[in-house]
């Protein structure tokens, strides 16, 4: 019998021959998670005032980040902005002066002209949006969907024809604040404006309306209403912030409160902005909270550290993730809530049409 030691045998595998255990996968940071979420559910921002800034300095180049203004195409893309409402309002102390009706109308038309020129100059980045279907179309083409509005309710000059004319120019949002027909509630003409806005699928933006007026319009409108560029009055009693009764009315009307990043309204830190978002979500519900940053200015210090321009959106989403917001809730916040309001407004318009078309 042959010695077993003489038998051929397989070489043993020692511990030193085993492959080294794989290093633990690096933990995905909340900022990475935020960026990934925004790639799928981008921001639909309810308020940017760049159009007014461009009127003051028409030679600003927003193709680069050296334009001297907080909004440009590189930073919109870096922040995951997929759609934007370009405000057509003239700020207090602007060229409206004493508020003469003819000057308000002229200013509004000038704002529309500047906004349309902005899109013509940047066709590879910005695409005019007239409805919810344009959101998907713009994304598929790699563009930022661009809605026009709001225009000031004062510019209607007691004429529904003016509202129809603004709609024909592409306007999709109207701000009643300051209009004679919406100062103490709603006049008879005010009720007609609400009905016609519903028929045309023009959003009613209640930003700046007194609380009682906002609640009245929210109740009168058959379509959801929005409040762009606001904050929670319970946290900061700024006159343009909404109280809990208005938030409850928005919840009842399936509307939307879009939280501002203006330091006067929501504080001077990213943490403070997140506090306002937490409060709006708690009172109005996760389906009624959105983002209306109010970027578009060339004034430093108007926005909190970390949110000084649109590229800061991932940092805000990361903060909310750390506070326990779920990814589905964040998808509602950034995109789905605003998309739903736009689409529901269009459904209301179709139902009010004699043909239903």
Secondary structure by P-SEA (a helix, b strand, c coil): cccccccccccccccccccccccccccccaaaaaaaaaacbbbbccccaaaaaaaaccccccccccccccccaaaaaaacccccccccccccccccccccaaaaaaaaaaaaaaaaaaaaaccccbbbbccaaaaaaaaaacccbbbbcccccccccccaaaaaaaaaacccbbbccccccccccccaaaaaaaaaaaaacbbbbcccccaaaaaaaaaacccccccccccccccccccccccaaaaaaaaaacbbbbbbcccccccccaaaaaaaaaaaaaaccccccccccccccccccccccccccccaaaaaaaaaaaacccaaaaaaaccaaaaaaaaaaaaaaaaaccccc
